[in-house]
Amino acid sequence: MFKQFLDQVDGNQGYLLSSLGIFLLFFILVGVYILTIKKDEVKYMSELPLKDNDDERGS
């Protein structure tokens, strides 16, 4: 299917392949970030929407 799509597009293979490369690079970097993030930071970020502003100040 991908080869058939490339055959129909004249002279734009560079744009197609570069956009695919950027797309894959972005998701690979996000995956690496997710795998290397600390568990404490994930827990802190998951609780942010549930906390009141008063809880953070210690009042």
Secondary structure, DSSP 8 states (H G I E B T S, - for coil): -HHHHHHHSSS-HHHHHHHHHHHHHHHHHHHHHHHHS-HHHHHHHHHGGG--HHHHHT-
